[in-house]
């Protein structure tokens, strides 16, 4: 008969932390004051926005003239190329 001669190793139990291991307080995320200021301004944009004679021209250009210019240019190009959608509708 064989005698089971296993040796028992007594190991010292290690204390393990869950994913927080050897980090110090200096290694955590630190706030950036410029990013915080940007977020604060972004939250109150609708309160800080005002229309006055100085910026009225720019608003009209960005909201009406430039989008219509892009629309008109693409429409003319489609007419020039003879796109099937415009030929079928009789808009040419």
PDB file of N, CA, C and O in Angstrom:
ATOM      1  N   UNK A   1       0.806  -1.171   0.000  1.00  0.00           N
ATOM      2  CA  UNK A   1       0.000   0.000   0.000  1.00  0.00           C
ATOM      3  C   UNK A   1       0.855   1.243   0.000  1.00  0.00           C
ATOM      4  O   UNK A   1       1.934   1.321   0.587  1.00  0.00           O
ATOM      5  N   UNK A   2       0.288   2.219  -0.708  1.00  0.00           N
ATOM      6  CA  UNK A   2       1.007   3.490  -0.756  1.00  0.00           C
ATOM      7  C   UNK A   2       0.473   4.425   0.310  1.00  0.00           C
ATOM      8  O   UNK A   2      -0.734   4.540   0.523  1.00  0.00           O
ATOM      9  N   UNK A   3       1.360   5.057   0.941  1.00  0.00           N
ATOM     10  CA  UNK A   3       0.973   6.037   1.960  1.00  0.00           C
ATOM     11  C   UNK A   3       1.027   7.423   1.318  1.00  0.00           C
ATOM     12  O   UNK A   3       2.012   7.816   0.692  1.00  0.00           O
ATOM     13  N   UNK A   4      -0.042   8.116   1.497  1.00  0.00           N
ATOM     14  CA  UNK A   4      -0.123   9.451   0.933  1.00  0.00           C
ATOM     15  C   UNK A   4       0.753  10.386   1.750  1.00  0.00           C
ATOM     16  O   UNK A   4       0.452  10.711   2.899  1.00  0.00           O
ATOM     17  N   UNK A   5       1.826  10.803   1.136  1.00  0.00           N
ATOM     18  CA  UNK A   5       2.774  11.660   1.850  1.00  0.00           C
ATOM     19  C   UNK A   5       2.755  13.070   1.255  1.00  0.00           C
ATOM     20  O   UNK A   5       3.758  13.533   0.711  1.00  0.00           O
ATOM     21  N   UNK A   6       1.681  13.705   1.355  1.00  0.00           N
ATOM     22  CA  UNK A   6       1.625  15.086   0.863  1.00  0.00           C
ATOM     23  C   UNK A   6       2.071  16.017   1.959  1.00  0.00           C
ATOM     24  O   UNK A   6       1.747  15.850   3.134  1.00  0.00           O
ATOM     25  N   UNK A   7       2.807  16.978   1.539  1.00  0.00           N
ATOM     26  CA  UNK A   7       3.254  17.967   2.514  1.00  0.00           C
ATOM     27  C   UNK A   7       2.331  19.159   2.433  1.00  0.00           C
ATOM     28  O   UNK A   7       1.968  19.585   1.337  1.00  0.00           O
ATOM     29  N   UNK A   8       1.963  19.681   3.516  1.00  0.00           N
ATOM     30  CA  UNK A   8       1.086  20.844   3.584  1.00  0.00           C
ATOM     31  C   UNK A   8       1.948  22.085   3.751  1.00  0.00           C
ATOM     32  O   UNK A   8       2.671  22.252   4.733  1.00  0.00           O
ATOM     33  N   UNK A   9       1.840  22.926   2.772  1.00  0.00           N
ATOM     34  CA  UNK A   9       2.566  24.181   2.850  1.00  0.00           C
ATOM     35  C   UNK A   9       1.652  25.217   3.476  1.00  0.00           C
ATOM     36  O   UNK A   9       0.541  25.458   3.005  1.00  0.00           O
ATOM     37  N   UNK A  10       2.114  25.789   4.485  1.00  0.00           N
ATOM     38  CA  UNK A  10       1.344  26.854   5.121  1.00  0.00           C
ATOM     39  C   UNK A  10       1.843  28.178   4.562  1.00  0.00           C
ATOM     40  O   UNK A  10       2.946  28.639   4.856  1.00  0.00           O
ATOM     41  N   UNK A  11       0.994  28.754   3.758  1.00  0.00           N
ATOM     42  CA  UNK A  11       1.365  30.047   3.184  1.00  0.00           C
ATOM     43  C   UNK A  11       0.650  31.136   3.953  1.00  0.00           C
ATOM     44  O   UNK A  11      -0.448  30.960   4.480  1.00  0.00           O
ATOM     45  N   UNK A  12       1.302  32.224   3.991  1.00  0.00           N
ATOM     46  CA  UNK A  12       0.732  33.360   4.696  1.00  0.00           C
ATOM     47  C   UNK A  12      -0.311  34.019   3.786  1.00  0.00           C
ATOM     48  O   UNK A  12      -0.021  34.319   2.628  1.00  0.00           O
ATOM     49  N   UNK A  13      -1.497  34.239   4.293  1.00  0.00           N
ATOM     50  CA  UNK A  13      -2.552  34.860   3.501  1.00  0.00           C
ATOM     51  C   UNK A  13      -2.208  36.313   3.246  1.00  0.00           C
ATOM     52  O   UNK A  13      -1.826  37.056   4.151  1.00  0.00           O
ATOM     53  N   UNK A  14      -2.355  36.698   1.980  1.00  0.00           N
ATOM     54  CA  UNK A  14      -2.086  38.081   1.612  1.00  0.00           C
ATOM     55  C   UNK A  14      -3.395  38.838   1.590  1.00  0.00           C
ATOM     56  O   UNK A  14      -4.438  38.306   1.210  1.00  0.00           O
ATOM     57  N   UNK A  15      -3.321  40.061   1.995  1.00  0.00           N
ATOM     58  CA  UNK A  15      -4.506  40.916   1.936  1.00  0.00           C
ATOM     59  C   UNK A  15      -4.572  41.515   0.536  1.00  0.00           C
ATOM     60  O   UNK A  15      -3.623  42.148   0.075  1.00  0.00           O
ATOM     61  N   UNK A  16      -5.682  41.310  -0.121  1.00  0.00           N
ATOM     62  CA  UNK A  16      -5.830  41.801  -1.479  1.00  0.00           C
ATOM     63  C   UNK A  16      -6.952  42.822  -1.539  1.00  0.00           C
ATOM     64  O   UNK A  16      -8.023  42.641  -0.959  1.00  0.00           O
ATOM     65  N   UNK A  17      -6.673  43.895  -2.253  1.00  0.00           N
ATOM     66  CA  UNK A  17      -7.690  44.920  -2.464  1.00  0.00           C
ATOM     67  C   UNK A  17      -8.295  44.720  -3.839  1.00  0.00           C
ATOM     68  O   UNK A  17      -7.633  44.221  -4.749  1.00  0.00           O
ATOM     69  N   UNK A  18      -9.528  45.101  -3.987  1.00  0.00           N
ATOM     70  CA  UNK A  18     -10.196  44.952  -5.275  1.00  0.00           C
ATOM     71  C   UNK A  18      -9.901  46.162  -6.150  1.00  0.00           C
ATOM     72  O   UNK A  18     -10.471  47.231  -5.931  1.00  0.00           O
ATOM     73  N   UNK A  19      -9.040  46.018  -7.115  1.00  0.00           N
ATOM     74  CA  UNK A  19      -8.728  47.004  -8.143  1.00  0.00           C
ATOM     75  C   UNK A  19      -8.337  48.357  -7.584  1.00  0.00           C
ATOM     76  O   UNK A  19      -8.401  49.350  -8.309  1.00  0.00           O
ATOM     77  N   UNK A  20      -7.953  48.434  -6.383  1.00  0.00           N
ATOM     78  CA  UNK A  20      -7.570  49.708  -5.815  1.00  0.00           C
ATOM     79  C   UNK A  20      -6.148  49.680  -5.309  1.00  0.00           C
ATOM     80  O   UNK A  20      -5.649  50.671  -4.776  1.00  0.00           O
ATOM     81  N   UNK A  21      -5.520  48.589  -5.468  1.00  0.00           N
ATOM     82  CA  UNK A  21      -4.163  48.273  -5.057  1.00  0.00           C
ATOM     83  C   UNK A  21      -3.287  49.382  -4.544  1.00  0.00           C
ATOM     84  O   UNK A  21      -3.637  50.062  -3.580  1.00  0.00           O
ATOM     85  N   UNK A  22      -2.164  49.569  -5.172  1.00  0.00           N
ATOM     86  CA  UNK A  22      -1.170  50.493  -4.665  1.00  0.00           C
ATOM     87  C   UNK A  22      -1.305  51.898  -5.195  1.00  0.00           C
ATOM     88  O   UNK A  22      -0.294  52.509  -5.541  1.00  0.00           O
ATOM     89  N   UNK A  23      -2.494  52.435  -5.276  1.00  0.00           N
ATOM     90  CA  UNK A  23      -2.675  53.794  -5.772  1.00  0.00           C
ATOM     91  C   UNK A  23      -2.726  54.769  -4.611  1.00  0.00           C
ATOM     92  O   UNK A  23      -3.318  54.501  -3.565  1.00  0.00           O
ATOM     93  N   UNK A  24      -2.099  55.885  -4.826  1.00  0.00           N
ATOM     94  CA  UNK A  24      -2.155  56.932  -3.811  1.00  0.00           C
ATOM     95  C   UNK A  24      -3.219  57.950  -4.201  1.00  0.00           C
ATOM     96  O   UNK A  24      -3.781  57.856  -5.292  1.00  0.00           O
ATOM     97  N   UNK A  25      -3.502  58.899  -3.355  1.00  0.00           N
ATOM     98  CA  UNK A  25      -4.506  59.918  -3.637  1.00  0.00           C
ATOM     99  C   UNK A  25      -4.094  60.829  -4.783  1.00  0.00           C
ATOM    100  O   UNK A  25      -4.950  61.411  -5.449  1.00  0.00           O
ATOM    101  N   UNK A  26      -2.807  60.960  -5.018  1.00  0.00           N
ATOM    102  CA  UNK A  26      -2.335  61.835  -6.095  1.00  0.00           C
ATOM    103  C   UNK A  26      -2.578  61.237  -7.480  1.00  0.00           C
ATOM    104  O   UNK A  26      -2.500  61.947  -8.482  1.00  0.00           O
ATOM    105  N   UNK A  27      -2.868  59.952  -7.543  1.00  0.00           N
ATOM    106  CA  UNK A  27      -3.043  59.292  -8.830  1.00  0.00           C
ATOM    107  C   UNK A  27      -4.485  59.311  -9.311  1.00  0.00           C
ATOM    108  O   UNK A  27      -4.759  58.857 -10.422  1.00  0.00           O
ATOM    109  N   UNK A  28      -5.404  59.814  -8.522  1.00  0.00           N
ATOM    110  CA  UNK A  28      -6.800  59.858  -8.930  1.00  0.00           C
ATOM    111  C   UNK A  28      -7.029  61.027  -9.882  1.00  0.00           C
ATOM    112  O   UNK A  28      -6.161  61.885 -10.044  1.00  0.00           O
ATOM    113  N   UNK A  29      -8.192  61.056 -10.504  1.00  0.00           N
ATOM    114  CA  UNK A  29      -8.520  62.092 -11.478  1.00  0.00           C
ATOM    115  C   UNK A  29      -8.602  63.447 -10.781  1.00  0.00           C
ATOM    116  O   UNK A  29      -9.234  63.599  -9.736  1.00  0.00           O
ATOM    117  N   UNK A  30      -7.948  64.413 -11.392  1.00  0.00           N
ATOM    118  CA  UNK A  30      -7.991  65.773 -10.848  1.00  0.00           C
ATOM    119  C   UNK A  30      -8.740  66.655 -11.824  1.00  0.00           C
ATOM    120  O   UNK A  30      -8.596  66.512 -13.038  1.00  0.00           O
ATOM    121  N   UNK A  31      -9.537  67.564 -11.297  1.00  0.00           N
ATOM    122  CA  UNK A  31     -10.323  68.448 -12.139  1.00  0.00           C
ATOM    123  C   UNK A  31      -9.424  69.486 -12.799  1.00  0.00           C
ATOM    124  O   UNK A  31      -8.475  69.990 -12.199  1.00  0.00           O
ATOM    125  N   UNK A  32      -9.752  69.789 -14.048  1.00  0.00           N
ATOM    126  CA  UNK A  32      -9.057  70.828 -14.782  1.00  0.00           C
ATOM    127  C   UNK A  32      -9.924  72.081 -14.717  1.00  0.00           C
ATOM    128  O   UNK A  32     -11.088  72.042 -15.115  1.00  0.00           O
ATOM    129  N   UNK A  33      -9.386  73.174 -14.230  1.00  0.00           N
ATOM    130  CA  UNK A  33     -10.205  74.366 -14.024  1.00  0.00           C
ATOM    131  C   UNK A  33     -10.716  74.947 -15.340  1.00  0.00           C
ATOM    132  O   UNK A  33     -11.788  75.551 -15.365  1.00  0.00           O
ATOM    133  N   UNK A  34      -9.980  74.778 -16.424  1.00  0.00           N
ATOM    134  CA  UNK A  34     -10.418  75.303 -17.718  1.00  0.00           C
ATOM    135  C   UNK A  34     -11.599  74.490 -18.261  1.00  0.00           C
ATOM    136  O   UNK A  34     -12.527  75.053 -18.841  1.00  0.00           O
ATOM    137  N   UNK A  35     -11.562  73.183 -18.073  1.00  0.00           N
ATOM    138  CA  UNK A  35     -12.665  72.336 -18.510  1.00  0.00           C
ATOM    139  C   UNK A  35     -13.910  72.630 -17.674  1.00  0.00           C
ATOM    140  O   UNK A  35     -15.017  72.673 -18.210  1.00  0.00           O
ATOM    141  N   UNK A  36     -13.742  72.829 -16.394  1.00  0.00           N
ATOM    142  CA  UNK A  36     -14.873  73.143 -15.523  1.00  0.00           C
ATOM    143  C   UNK A  36     -15.494  74.481 -15.902  1.00  0.00           C
ATOM    144  O   UNK A  36     -16.717  74.620 -15.881  1.00  0.00           O
ATOM    145  N   UNK A  37     -14.671  75.464 -16.248  1.00  0.00           N
ATOM    146  CA  UNK A  37     -15.187  76.761 -16.673  1.00  0.00           C
ATOM    147  C   UNK A  37     -15.955  76.622 -17.984  1.00  0.00           C
ATOM    148  O   UNK A  37     -17.020  77.220 -18.145  1.00  0.00           O
ATOM    149  N   UNK A  38     -15.423  75.838 -18.922  1.00  0.00           N
ATOM    150  CA  UNK A  38     -16.097  75.615 -20.202  1.00  0.00           C
ATOM    151  C   UNK A  38     -17.463  74.959 -19.978  1.00  0.00           C
ATOM    152  O   UNK A  38     -18.449  75.356 -20.599  1.00  0.00           O
ATOM    153  N   UNK A  39     -17.524  73.974 -19.107  1.00  0.00           N
ATOM    154  CA  UNK A  39     -18.802  73.315 -18.823  1.00  0.00           C
ATOM    155  C   UNK A  39     -19.791  74.280 -18.189  1.00  0.00           C
ATOM    156  O   UNK A  39     -20.982  74.237 -18.499  1.00  0.00           O
ATOM    157  N   UNK A  40     -19.323  75.132 -17.323  1.00  0.00           N
ATOM    158  CA  UNK A  40     -20.207  76.118 -16.700  1.00  0.00           C
ATOM    159  C   UNK A  40     -20.761  77.101 -17.715  1.00  0.00           C
ATOM    160  O   UNK A  40     -21.943  77.444 -17.668  1.00  0.00           O
ATOM    161  N   UNK A  41     -19.923  77.556 -18.628  1.00  0.00           N
ATOM    162  CA  UNK A  41     -20.389  78.479 -19.676  1.00  0.00           C
ATOM    163  C   UNK A  41     -21.361  77.791 -20.624  1.00  0.00           C
ATOM    164  O   UNK A  41     -22.321  78.404 -21.092  1.00  0.00           O
ATOM    165  N   UNK A  42     -21.117  76.542 -20.902  1.00  0.00           N
ATOM    166  CA  UNK A  42     -21.987  75.798 -21.813  1.00  0.00           C
ATOM    167  C   UNK A  42     -23.388  75.618 -21.228  1.00  0.00           C
ATOM    168  O   UNK A  42     -24.375  75.605 -21.963  1.00  0.00           O
ATOM    169  N   UNK A  43     -23.468  75.481 -19.911  1.00  0.00           N
ATOM    170  CA  UNK A  43     -24.756  75.287 -19.263  1.00  0.00           C
ATOM    171  C   UNK A  43     -25.617  76.539 -19.284  1.00  0.00           C
ATOM    172  O   UNK A  43     -26.844  76.443 -19.266  1.00  0.00           O
ATOM    173  N   UNK A  44     -24.987  77.723 -19.323  1.00  0.00           N
ATOM    174  CA  UNK A  44     -25.765  78.957 -19.272  1.00  0.00           C
ATOM    175  C   UNK A  44     -25.745  79.713 -20.592  1.00  0.00           C
ATOM    176  O   UNK A  44     -25.944  80.928 -20.612  1.00  0.00           O
ATOM    177  N   UNK A  45     -25.509  79.010 -21.694  1.00  0.00           N
ATOM    178  CA  UNK A  45     -25.413  79.659 -23.002  1.00  0.00           C
ATOM    179  C   UNK A  45     -26.697  80.390 -23.352  1.00  0.00           C
ATOM    180  O   UNK A  45     -26.654  81.528 -23.820  1.00  0.00           O
ATOM    181  N   UNK A  46     -27.842  79.748 -23.131  1.00  0.00           N
ATOM    182  CA  UNK A  46     -29.098  80.388 -23.514  1.00  0.00           C
ATOM    183  C   UNK A  46     -29.396  81.623 -22.670  1.00  0.00           C
ATOM    184  O   UNK A  46     -30.146  82.496 -23.107  1.00  0.00           O
ATOM    185  N   UNK A  47     -28.835  81.713 -21.491  1.00  0.00           N
ATOM    186  CA  UNK A  47     -29.037  82.894 -20.663  1.00  0.00           C
ATOM    187  C   UNK A  47     -28.065  84.008 -21.037  1.00  0.00           C
ATOM    188  O   UNK A  47     -28.401  85.186 -20.914  1.00  0.00           O
ATOM    189  N   UNK A  48     -26.869  83.652 -21.491  1.00  0.00           N
ATOM    190  CA  UNK A  48     -25.851  84.652 -21.817  1.00  0.00           C
ATOM    191  C   UNK A  48     -25.950  85.136 -23.262  1.00  0.00           C
ATOM    192  O   UNK A  48     -25.347  86.151 -23.611  1.00  0.00           O
ATOM    193  N   UNK A  49     -26.698  84.429 -24.103  1.00  0.00           N
ATOM    194  CA  UNK A  49     -26.798  84.788 -25.521  1.00  0.00           C
ATOM    195  C   UNK A  49     -27.739  85.972 -25.697  1.00  0.00           C
ATOM    196  O   UNK A  49     -28.838  85.994 -25.143  1.00  0.00           O
ATOM    197  N   UNK A  50     -27.300  86.949 -26.469  1.00  0.00           N
ATOM    198  CA  UNK A  50     -28.157  88.095 -26.747  1.00  0.00           C
ATOM    199  C   UNK A  50     -27.946  88.555 -28.187  1.00  0.00           C
ATOM    200  O   UNK A  50     -26.844  88.485 -28.731  1.00  0.00           O
ATOM    201  N   UNK A  51     -29.026  89.023 -28.777  1.00  0.00           N
ATOM    202  CA  UNK A  51     -28.968  89.540 -30.135  1.00  0.00           C
ATOM    203  C   UNK A  51     -28.961  91.058 -30.053  1.00  0.00           C
ATOM    204  O   UNK A  51     -29.828  91.669 -29.428  1.00  0.00           O
ATOM    205  N   UNK A  52     -27.968  91.650 -30.695  1.00  0.00           N
ATOM    206  CA  UNK A  52     -27.885  93.105 -30.751  1.00  0.00           C
ATOM    207  C   UNK A  52     -27.497  93.502 -32.172  1.00  0.00           C
ATOM    208  O   UNK A  52     -27.156  92.630 -32.971  1.00  0.00           O
ATOM    209  N   UNK A  53     -27.538  94.774 -32.507  1.00  0.00           N
ATOM    210  CA  UNK A  53     -27.210  95.177 -33.881  1.00  0.00           C
ATOM    211  C   UNK A  53     -25.814  94.758 -34.327  1.00  0.00           C
ATOM    212  O   UNK A  53     -25.569  94.618 -35.525  1.00  0.00           O
ATOM    213  N   UNK A  54     -24.904  94.558 -33.392  1.00  0.00           N
ATOM    214  CA  UNK A  54     -23.540  94.163 -33.752  1.00  0.00           C
ATOM    215  C   UNK A  54     -23.445  92.740 -34.279  1.00  0.00           C
ATOM    216  O   UNK A  54     -22.660  92.476 -35.190  1.00  0.00           O
ATOM    217  N   UNK A  55     -24.227  91.820 -33.728  1.00  0.00           N
ATOM    218  CA  UNK A  55     -24.117  90.432 -34.171  1.00  0.00           C
ATOM    219  C   UNK A  55     -25.322  89.967 -34.993  1.00  0.00           C
ATOM    220  O   UNK A  55     -25.378  88.802 -35.385  1.00  0.00           O
ATOM    221  N   UNK A  56     -26.278  90.847 -35.261  1.00  0.00           N
ATOM    222  CA  UNK A  56     -27.460  90.478 -36.028  1.00  0.00           C
ATOM    223  C   UNK A  56     -27.099  90.052 -37.454  1.00  0.00           C
ATOM    224  O   UNK A  56     -27.656  89.081 -37.967  1.00  0.00           O
ATOM    225  N   UNK A  57     -26.183  90.763 -38.091  1.00  0.00           N
ATOM    226  CA  UNK A  57     -25.775  90.431 -39.453  1.00  0.00           C
ATOM    227  C   UNK A  57     -25.155  89.026 -39.514  1.00  0.00           C
ATOM    228  O   UNK A  57     -25.455  88.253 -40.424  1.00  0.00           O
ATOM    229  N   UNK A  58     -24.305  88.708 -38.559  1.00  0.00           N
ATOM    230  CA  UNK A  58     -23.673  87.387 -38.536  1.00  0.00           C
ATOM    231  C   UNK A  58     -24.702  86.280 -38.324  1.00  0.00           C
ATOM    232  O   UNK A  58     -24.599  85.218 -38.938  1.00  0.00           O
ATOM    233  N   UNK A  59     -25.681  86.513 -37.472  1.00  0.00           N
ATOM    234  CA  UNK A  59     -26.710  85.504 -37.218  1.00  0.00           C
ATOM    235  C   UNK A  59     -27.522  85.245 -38.478  1.00  0.00           C
ATOM    236  O   UNK A  59     -27.795  84.095 -38.822  1.00  0.00           O
ATOM    237  N   UNK A  60     -27.913  86.332 -39.173  1.00  0.00           N
ATOM    238  CA  UNK A  60     -28.684  86.172 -40.406  1.00  0.00           C
ATOM    239  C   UNK A  60     -27.867  85.429 -41.457  1.00  0.00           C
ATOM    240  O   UNK A  60     -28.405  84.578 -42.164  1.00  0.00           O
ATOM    241  N   UNK A  61     -26.598  85.732 -41.568  1.00  0.00           N
ATOM    242  CA  UNK A  61     -25.742  85.049 -42.541  1.00  0.00           C
ATOM    243  C   UNK A  61     -25.642  83.548 -42.233  1.00  0.00           C
ATOM    244  O   UNK A  61     -25.772  82.719 -43.134  1.00  0.00           O
ATOM    245  N   UNK A  62     -25.416  83.207 -40.983  1.00  0.00           N
ATOM    246  CA  UNK A  62     -25.222  81.805 -40.609  1.00  0.00           C
ATOM    247  C   UNK A  62     -26.506  80.991 -40.653  1.00  0.00           C
ATOM    248  O   UNK A  62     -26.469  79.791 -40.926  1.00  0.00           O
ATOM    249  N   UNK A  63     -27.635  81.626 -40.390  1.00  0.00           N
ATOM    250  CA  UNK A  63     -28.891  80.891 -40.293  1.00  0.00           C
ATOM    251  C   UNK A  63     -29.644  80.845 -41.615  1.00  0.00           C
ATOM    252  O   UNK A  63     -30.334  79.864 -41.891  1.00  0.00           O
ATOM    253  N   UNK A  64     -29.530  81.887 -42.440  1.00  0.00           N
ATOM    254  CA  UNK A  64     -30.355  81.959 -43.641  1.00  0.00           C
ATOM    255  C   UNK A  64     -29.548  81.962 -44.938  1.00  0.00           C
ATOM    256  O   UNK A  64     -29.807  81.135 -45.812  1.00  0.00           O
ATOM    257  N   UNK A  65     -28.597  82.848 -45.086  1.00  0.00           N
ATOM    258  CA  UNK A  65     -27.940  83.065 -46.377  1.00  0.00           C
ATOM    259  C   UNK A  65     -27.023  81.901 -46.755  1.00  0.00           C
ATOM    260  O   UNK A  65     -27.101  81.406 -47.879  1.00  0.00           O
ATOM    261  N   UNK A  66     -26.170  81.463 -45.858  1.00  0.00           N
ATOM    262  CA  UNK A  66     -25.224  80.384 -46.169  1.00  0.00           C
ATOM    263  C   UNK A  66     -25.943  79.059 -46.445  1.00  0.00           C
ATOM    264  O   UNK A  66     -25.616  78.397 -47.429  1.00  0.00           O
ATOM    265  N   UNK A  67     -26.917  78.641 -45.609  1.00  0.00           N
ATOM    266  CA  UNK A  67     -27.627  77.396 -45.954  1.00  0.00           C
ATOM    267  C   UNK A  67     -28.376  77.478 -47.288  1.00  0.00           C
ATOM    268  O   UNK A  67     -28.380  76.510 -48.048  1.00  0.00           O
ATOM    269  N   UNK A  68     -29.011  78.625 -47.586  1.00  0.00           N
ATOM    270  CA  UNK A  68     -29.710  78.756 -48.867  1.00  0.00           C
ATOM    271  C   UNK A  68     -28.711  78.739 -50.028  1.00  0.00           C
ATOM    272  O   UNK A  68     -29.012  78.192 -51.089  1.00  0.00           O
ATOM    273  N   UNK A  69     -27.543  79.322 -49.842  1.00  0.00           N
ATOM    274  CA  UNK A  69     -26.515  79.290 -50.883  1.00  0.00           C
ATOM    275  C   UNK A  69     -26.062  77.870 -51.185  1.00  0.00           C
ATOM    276  O   UNK A  69     -25.870  77.516 -52.348  1.00  0.00           O
ATOM    277  N   UNK A  70     -25.892  77.062 -50.163  1.00  0.00           N
ATOM    278  CA  UNK A  70     -25.501  75.661 -50.355  1.00  0.00           C
ATOM    279  C   UNK A  70     -26.622  74.904 -51.071  1.00  0.00           C
ATOM    280  O   UNK A  70     -26.365  74.129 -51.992  1.00  0.00           O
ATOM    281  N   UNK A  71     -27.868  75.136 -50.642  1.00  0.00           N
ATOM    282  CA  UNK A  71     -29.021  74.492 -51.283  1.00  0.00           C
ATOM    283  C   UNK A  71     -29.103  74.868 -52.755  1.00  0.00           C
ATOM    284  O   UNK A  71     -29.276  73.995 -53.606  1.00  0.00           O
ATOM    285  N   UNK A  72     -28.983  76.146 -53.067  1.00  0.00           N
ATOM    286  CA  UNK A  72     -29.100  76.614 -54.439  1.00  0.00           C
ATOM    287  C   UNK A  72     -27.983  76.051 -55.317  1.00  0.00           C
ATOM    288  O   UNK A  72     -28.225  75.665 -56.461  1.00  0.00           O
ATOM    289  N   UNK A  73     -26.772  76.005 -54.790  1.00  0.00           N
ATOM    290  CA  UNK A  73     -25.643  75.480 -55.570  1.00  0.00           C
ATOM    291  C   UNK A  73     -25.832  73.999 -55.880  1.00  0.00           C
ATOM    292  O   UNK A  73     -25.579  73.568 -57.005  1.00  0.00           O
ATOM    293  N   UNK A  74     -26.269  73.223 -54.907  1.00  0.00           N
ATOM    294  CA  UNK A  74     -26.472  71.794 -55.160  1.00  0.00           C
ATOM    295  C   UNK A  74     -27.654  71.567 -56.091  1.00  0.00           C
ATOM    296  O   UNK A  74     -27.619  70.648 -56.910  1.00  0.00           O
ATOM    297  N   UNK A  75     -28.694  72.379 -55.986  1.00  0.00           N
ATOM    298  CA  UNK A  75     -29.857  72.249 -56.869  1.00  0.00           C
ATOM    299  C   UNK A  75     -29.469  72.537 -58.321  1.00  0.00           C
ATOM    300  O   UNK A  75     -29.867  71.812 -59.232  1.00  0.00           O
ATOM    301  N   UNK A  76     -28.685  73.608 -58.528  1.00  0.00           N
ATOM    302  CA  UNK A  76     -28.234  73.932 -59.880  1.00  0.00           C
ATOM    303  C   UNK A  76     -27.358  72.827 -60.456  1.00  0.00           C
ATOM    304  O   UNK A  76     -27.441  72.515 -61.644  1.00  0.00           O
ATOM    305  N   UNK A  77     -26.517  72.236 -59.607  1.00  0.00           N
ATOM    306  CA  UNK A  77     -25.654  71.154 -60.080  1.00  0.00           C
ATOM    307  C   UNK A  77     -26.478  69.931 -60.487  1.00  0.00           C
ATOM    308  O   UNK A  77     -26.171  69.275 -61.483  1.00  0.00           O
ATOM    309  N   UNK A  78     -27.527  69.627 -59.713  1.00  0.00           N
ATOM    310  CA  UNK A  78     -28.383  68.505 -60.080  1.00  0.00           C
ATOM    311  C   UNK A  78     -29.106  68.769 -61.392  1.00  0.00           C
ATOM    312  O   UNK A  78     -29.256  67.856 -62.203  1.00  0.00           O
ATOM    313  N   UNK A  79     -29.556  69.996 -61.617  1.00  0.00           N
ATOM    314  CA  UNK A  79     -30.196  70.336 -62.890  1.00  0.00           C
ATOM    315  C   UNK A  79     -29.211  70.212 -64.048  1.00  0.00           C
ATOM    316  O   UNK A  79     -29.552  69.718 -65.123  1.00  0.00           O
ATOM    317  N   UNK A  80     -27.988  70.668 -63.808  1.00  0.00           N
ATOM    318  CA  UNK A  80     -26.971  70.643 -64.862  1.00  0.00           C
ATOM    319  C   UNK A  80     -26.595  69.204 -65.232  1.00  0.00           C
ATOM    320  O   UNK A  80     -26.396  68.891 -66.405  1.00  0.00           O
ATOM    321  N   UNK A  81     -26.498  68.335 -64.224  1.00  0.00           N
ATOM    322  CA  UNK A  81     -26.123  66.939 -64.461  1.00  0.00           C
ATOM    323  C   UNK A  81     -27.271  66.134 -65.045  1.00  0.00           C
ATOM    324  O   UNK A  81     -27.053  65.063 -65.612  1.00  0.00           O
ATOM    325  N   UNK A  82     -28.494  66.639 -64.912  1.00  0.00           N
ATOM    326  CA  UNK A  82     -29.642  65.897 -65.414  1.00  0.00           C
ATOM    327  C   UNK A  82     -30.032  64.759 -64.499  1.00  0.00           C
ATOM    328  O   UNK A  82     -30.280  63.648 -64.968  1.00  0.00           O
ATOM    329  N   UNK A  83     -30.091  65.007 -63.218  1.00  0.00           N
ATOM    330  CA  UNK A  83     -30.452  63.973 -62.252  1.00  0.00           C
ATOM    331  C   UNK A  83     -31.873  63.477 -62.528  1.00  0.00           C
ATOM    332  O   UNK A  83     -32.749  64.276 -62.860  1.00  0.00           O
ATOM    333  N   UNK A  84     -32.108  62.179 -62.395  1.00  0.00           N
ATOM    334  CA  UNK A  84     -33.383  61.573 -62.751  1.00  0.00           C
ATOM    335  C   UNK A  84     -34.542  62.097 -61.893  1.00  0.00           C
ATOM    336  O   UNK A  84     -35.680  62.138 -62.361  1.00  0.00           O
ATOM    337  N   UNK A  85     -34.272  62.488 -60.672  1.00  0.00           N
ATOM    338  CA  UNK A  85     -35.341  62.992 -59.821  1.00  0.00           C
ATOM    339  C   UNK A  85     -35.920  64.293 -60.351  1.00  0.00           C
ATOM    340  O   UNK A  85     -37.129  64.511 -60.268  1.00  0.00           O
ATOM    341  N   UNK A  86     -35.082  65.153 -60.890  1.00  0.00           N
ATOM    342  CA  UNK A  86     -35.548  66.437 -61.397  1.00  0.00           C
ATOM    343  C   UNK A  86     -36.132  66.318 -62.793  1.00  0.00           C
ATOM    344  O   UNK A  86     -37.041  67.071 -63.142  1.00  0.00           O
ATOM    345  N   UNK A  87     -35.635  65.397 -63.593  1.00  0.00           N
ATOM    346  CA  UNK A  87     -36.183  65.197 -64.935  1.00  0.00           C
ATOM    347  C   UNK A  87     -37.592  64.606 -64.867  1.00  0.00           C
ATOM    348  O   UNK A  87     -38.453  64.953 -65.675  1.00  0.00           O
ATOM    349  N   UNK A  88     -37.820  63.727 -63.914  1.00  0.00           N
ATOM    350  CA  UNK A  88     -39.122  63.072 -63.769  1.00  0.00           C
ATOM    351  C   UNK A  88     -40.193  64.076 -63.308  1.00  0.00           C
ATOM    352  O   UNK A  88     -41.348  63.985 -63.725  1.00  0.00           O
ATOM    353  N   UNK A  89     -39.809  65.027 -62.452  1.00  0.00           N
ATOM    354  CA  UNK A  89     -40.764  65.977 -61.903  1.00  0.00           C
ATOM    355  C   UNK A  89     -41.052  67.130 -62.875  1.00  0.00           C
ATOM    356  O   UNK A  89     -42.000  67.883 -62.652  1.00  0.00           O
ATOM    357  N   UNK A  90     -40.291  67.284 -63.906  1.00  0.00           N
ATOM    358  CA  UNK A  90     -40.519  68.354 -64.861  1.00  0.00           C
ATOM    359  C   UNK A  90     -40.098  69.713 -64.344  1.00  0.00           C
ATOM    360  O   UNK A  90     -40.658  70.727 -64.760  1.00  0.00           O
ATOM    361  N   UNK A  91     -39.129  69.760 -63.452  1.00  0.00           N
ATOM    362  CA  UNK A  91     -38.692  71.034 -62.876  1.00  0.00           C
ATOM    363  C   UNK A  91     -37.635  71.730 -63.714  1.00  0.00           C
ATOM    364  O   UNK A  91     -37.288  72.878 -63.436  1.00  0.00           O
ATOM    365  N   UNK A  92     -37.124  71.070 -64.719  1.00  0.00           N
ATOM    366  CA  UNK A  92     -36.034  71.635 -65.505  1.00  0.00           C
ATOM    367  C   UNK A  92     -36.536  72.705 -66.439  1.00  0.00           C
ATOM    368  O   UNK A  92     -35.751  73.294 -67.182  1.00  0.00           O
TER     369      UNK A  92
END
